Amino acid sequence: MNSRRLIRVRPVLLVYSSKLPGSRVLEDHYGANLVGMVVPKGQTERLAYISEFIEQARASGLVQQAIERAALPGHRAAPTKTN
């Protein structure tokens, strides 16, 4: 049986850091896991709806609240777009 586990490094380091006096975990990262939404070509109205929903969810803090409720240390919502 071949089992694979995905280990996110930063959250694990935050736990270890809390147990090591004087240690800290940097805010920056060397990589990112970006999540996106896609729609079929030509579905401009659908794309506009989804884009607006995502921006409103980020701007209102909904995405960050979901991250906090899930107790995901080291994770944060992407910043909202600025025009």
Secondary structure as UniProt FT lines:
FT   HELIX           9..19
FT   TURN            21..22
FT   TURN            41..42
FT   HELIX           44..60
FT   HELIX           62..69
FT   TURN            70..71
FT   TURN            73..74
//
